[in-house]
Amino acid sequence: MSDGYLDMELLRFTTAGSVDDGKSTLIGRLLFDSKSIFEDQLLSVENSSRKKGLGHVDLSLLTDGLKDEREQGITIDVAYRYFATPKRKFIIADTPGHIQYTRNMVTGASTANLALILVDARKGVIEQTCRHSFIASLLQIPHIIVCVNKMDLVDYSEEAYDKVVKQYEDFAAKLDVKDIRFIPISALHGDNVVNKSEKTPWFQGGTLLHELETIHIASDENHIDCRFPVQTVIRPHSDEYHDYRGYAGRVSGGIFKPGDSVTVLPSGLTSKIKSIDTADGPIAEAFPPMSVTITLEDEIDISRGDMIVRDNNQPKAVQDIDVMLCWMNNKGPLPRAKYTLFHTSNEVKAIIKEVQYKVNISNLHRIEDDKDIKMNEIARVQLRTTKPLLVDSYRRNRNTGSIILVDEATNETVAAGMII
């Protein structure tokens, strides 16, 4: 692989939708028209299409291998597919959109830069569209592309397209999403997916692939609040690096440079950055999501779970945490049950102190009279931890604002949460 490929920007996007809105066909079309599938894959899809007696190549078969497995009861929570064009690398997190898969949607969407939401041009915005969009906004996915699909079944009518756009915009006014774009497509015929369609001369925007390749994602990370959770302390015992002491981790926010004055939390001790090292040698600055090793000018006692921050801007240390929790386990939370809470490189014990309300994911209403949390439900809760955590709100920083809860007895991940 050339350096070029490794250096290319990576866009992660999530797709979710109801059964027949053409999601598999869309992903198949994207892979096929962008020349991202191999000859043998194409041959096998052509053969299967022929066996089914179809007159065309059924591109949904490219992704539907997973469906058979689902039908046999093999659970595939989230299917990840990878492809690249000369401009960018892509990871697609493909999740089922039904209500019983809310936890999978949350898993697939938690690291995404962008959500693709498919709407059938004939049916318009349905409950699943709303649910998927709400999860995208809850997880602070910065960009949403609404693909108005099956335009071929409404004769590529601009009026039908405008109607869906208006419907969606009315609903999305309640959501917290910065950037929403709309594209009329036919996944089946490939209109406006990779190639511009002559059948929608009234549509002035770019194709779906053009949007995916050019949408600006570099500023999605928080470059203001400097956050460096320490994962491990590096002390090589070789003669050459006898006095080396570095703190390895992944930058969760802000930009760090040698010479910066920093504070180590929770101790509050201060120092200056001596160097920032990587496997390829020292660098002049580090920013999210780079993994680096930082050395300081002073010898300070630092261990895993501590956080290096810039002097002027520090996260809050809290033991009572207000969280939007997505419950992922078959068994609901027991009152006062103890969990292990993971936050950045830290783990602490925690209890669910109080359930404030559950959210009806379909209409965003609060459910205040039923506080019994079941699998796939989302609720606002108060957690209490055994020691203070250094947190930001999830809105400000998705890395330092997220937590997961693990059941101590079974070691299962029971919930994921966004700090409010």
N, C-alpha and C positions, 0 to 999 in steps of 0.2 A: 504494500500500500504506500502511496506517495504521502509525503508530509501534508500535501494539500488536503487530502481526505481527512486526516486526523485533525487538522486545524479548522475544518469547516464548522460553521455554527450548527448546533443541534436544536431542532424544534420538536418538542413533544406535544402531540395533540391527542385528545380523547374523542371517541365517537360513542354515542349511545342512541338508541332509538327503539321504536316498537318493532314488532316482528316483520311487518311487510313494507316498511318505508324505504327499502332499497339500500340499506347500509352495506350489506355484503357486496352488492353489485357496485356501489360507489367505491369501496376500498379496492375491489377487483379492478375496476376501471382505472383508478388512480395508478395502481401498480402496472397495469397492462399498457396504458397509453404513455406512461413515463418510462417505458422500457425497463421496468424494475423486476420483471420475472424471467425465469430461465426458460429456454426452449422446451425442456422436458416437462416443466410445470404446465406450459401452454398446451403441449400435446395431450397431456392427461386430461386437461379440462375440455379440450376439443372432443376427445373420445367420450368422456362422460356426457357431454352435451348431446353427442350423436346417439348414445345409448338411450338417453331420455327422449329421443325423437324431436329434439329442438332444431329449428332451422338456423339458429344463431349460436355463437359461443356464449355460454352462460357464465359470465365472469364472477357471479356470486360464488361459484364452486371453488374459486381460489381461496375464499375464506371459510367456506362452509364445512370443510373437513372437521372443524371444531364442533359444528352443530351436531354431527352424528355422535360425537363423543358425549355431548351434553345429553343427547337423547338416551344414550346407554347408561345415564346416571353417573358418568364420570364428570366430576365438577371441574369446569375450567372457569376460574373466577374472572380472570382478565386475560385476554389474548393479546400479546404484544407482537407487532410486526415492524420490521425495519426496512427502510428503503432510502435511497439517496438520489439526488439529481446533481448536476454540476454545481448548483448553488448552495445546497444545504443537505444535511442528513436529517432523517425523520424517524421518530418512534411513534407508532400508532398504538394507543391503548384502547382496545375494542371491548366494550362491556355490554351485557344485556341491559335493556332499559326498564325492565319490569320492576314493580315496587319491591318484590322480594329480593331484588338484586341491588338495593340502594347501597349496601356496604361495598359491593364490587365497583359501583360507579365512583364511590368516594375514593377507593383504592386507586383506580385507574386515573382519576382526575387530580389526585393530590399533588402530582409533580408536573402537571401539564401547563404549557404556555397558552394553549388555545383549545377551545371546545368546538367540535363540529356538530351542529344540531340539524338533523334532517326533518323536514316537514313535507308531508305529502300535499302537493298543490291542490288536490281535490278536497282533502279533509281539513286543511288549515291547522291551526294550533290546537293540539289536543292535550289531555291531562299529562301524558308522558313528556310532551314538549316542555310543559311548565315545570315538571319535576326535575328533568335533566338541567334545565336552565337555572333553577333555584340552586341545585347542587353546585353548578359551575360558579354561581355568584357567591355561595357560601364559602367555597374553596378559593375564592379570589382569583379565579382564572382570568388573566387580564384581557383576553380577546375571545370573542365568540363569532363564528361564521355560521349563519343560518343558510343552509342549502335548501332552497325550495325545489324539491325533486318531483319527478314524473311530469315535467312540463309538457312532454309529448302527449300526455293524456288530456291536457286542457288546450291542445292546439297552440302551444307556446304563446298563450294569451297574456298580454301585459297586464290586463285588468285583473286576471286571476292571481298573478304574481303580486301586484300592488295590494290586493285584498289581504293576502297572507302577511305581507310586510307590515301593514297597518295593525293587524291583529296582534302580531308579535310585539310590535313597538308599544302597544297599549299595555300588554302584560309586563314587558321588560322595564316599564317605568318604575315598577315596584322593586326592581333588583338593583344590586350594586355592581354594575359592570361598566367598565370605562369605554370599551370599544366593541361595537356590534356591526357586522357587515352582512349583506344579503347577496346571494347569487342564485339566479334561476338556472337549474340544471336538469338534464335527463341522464341519470347514471347509466341507464340501459343503452342509450344511443351515444353517450359520450359528450353531449352538449355542454359546453362551458366547464368541463371537468379539467381536462388538460388542454384541449383545443377549443378555441373560440367558436361559438355556434353562429351559423348564418341565419338560423331560424329565430334568433332573438336580436334583430338589429336595433331594437329599442333599448337594449341593455348596454350601458356604456362602460360598466366596470370590467375588471380583469377576470380571468378564469380562476377556478378554485386553486389549481396548482400555482398559478402566478401569485395569488394572495399568500399561499403557504410559503412560497419562496421569498417573498419580499416583505412580509409583515414585520414591523420593527420590534424585536424582542429583547435587544440588548439592555434597554432601560427597565425591563420588568423586574430585575433584581433591585433590592434596596442598596443604593450606593452611598447613603447618607449616614446611617447608624452603623458605626464600626463594631462588629461582633466576631470574636474568634473563640469558639468553644474548644478547649484543649482536649484532644482525644488520648494522647499518650506523650510521655516525656522520653526524649531520645538521648541516651547516654552511651555512646560507643566506648568500649573499653580498650580501644586500640591505642598504641603509642602516638600514632599520627594525630588522633583527635582526642587526646587525653583529657583536655578540659572542656570539651564540647558539651553543651547542654541545650537542647532545642525542644520546642513545644510543637508537636505535630497536630494538625487538625484541618478542618475545612472552613474557609471563610464564609460566614453566614450573612455578612452585611458589611457595607462600607468599603473603604480602600485603605490598605495599610502600606506604609513606606518606611524604609530604614530611616532612623532619626526621629520618628514620631514619638511623642510622649504618650505613654499608655498606662492604664490602671489595671491591676489584676483583681478580679472579684472572685469570691466574696471578701478576701483579706483587705482590699483597699490599698495595697502597696503599689507604688508607682515606679516606673523605669522608662527607658527609651529602647526602641527597637534597634538592635545592633545589625542584624541581617535577616533576610527572608530567603530561605533555601528551598530548592526543589531538586528532584532527581537529576535535572539537567544543569544544575548550578544555581548560583544566587540570582535573584531578580530584583528589579527596581520598585515594583509595586505588586500587591496581591489584592484580588477582589473576588466576589462570589462568582461561580462556585468552585474556585481553585483550592486544591489541597496542597498545603505548604508546611514548612517548618520555620517557626519564628525563634530567633535567639534574642535575648535581652542583655543590656549592658550590666545589669546588677544581678547578683545571685539572690533569687527570691524562691521561696518554697511554693512550687506550683504543682498541682496534680490533676489527673483526669477529672473533668467536670467543672474545673475553674474556667473563667472566661476572661480573655484579654480584650479590653475595650479602650476607646480613646477617652482622654480625660474629660472632655467637655460634654460627653453625651453617653449616659449610662442607662442600662435597662433597669427596671424595677425589681427589687428582691421581694418576693411575696410568698406567703404560705397559704393564703386563701385565694384560690384561682377560679375565675368565672369563665366557664368553657361551654362552647357548643359541641356536644358529644354525639358521634354517630355510633350506635351500639351494634357490634358485629357478632355477638355470640348468641347461641340458641337460648342459653339461660340468661334471664335479665339480672341486673345487679341486685345483690342482697343488701338489706339495710346495714350500714356501718361495716360492710365487708372491706377487707384490706386489699389493695392492689399495689403492684409496682408500677410507678409512673416513669416513663422515659421521656426526657426532654433534652434536646441536643445530645451532649455526651454524658449527661447526668442521669442517675437513676435514684429515685427516692420512694419511700412508702407513702401511700395516699389512701384517703377514704372519700366516698361520695357523701358530702355533708348534707346536701339538699338538692332536690330536683325542683327547679322553678316552674318550667312548663315544657311540654313537648310541642313540636312543630308539625302541623299538617303539611306534608311536603307538596301536596297537590295545589293548595290554595294559599299557602303561607300563613294561615291563621294559627293562633296559639291555642293549645289545648291545656287548660289550667285545671280541669277537674279530674283528669286521669294522669297520674304521675308514675304509672307503672311502665317502665321502659322495656320494650321487647326488641328482638332482633330487627335490624334495618330501620329502627326509629331514630329520630334526631331530637335531642332535648338540650335545654340549657340547664347546666348544673353547677353547683359550687363544690369544688374539691378542696380538701385540706391536706397539706403535705407535712411530712415530719421535719423537713428543713426547708429554708427559703430557696426558691428557684429564681434565676435571672431571666425574666421574660419580657417580651414585647407583645403588643397585640398582633394577632395573626394578620390583620389588615396592613400593618406596617411592615411585618417581616414574616413570610411564610415559614422560614426555618426556625426562628426563635419563638414563634407564636404557635407551634404545633406540639402536641403531646400524644403518646399512646399509653393505654392502660393494659397491663398484663396480669392475668389471674395468678396469684402466687402458688395456688395448689396445683393447677393444671398446666401452667406455663403458656396458656393460650392468650393471644391478643384479643381482648374483649371489646376494646373501643378505641377510636381515634378522635382527637378533639382539637378544636381551634380556639385559642385563647381570645376572649373578647376584650 
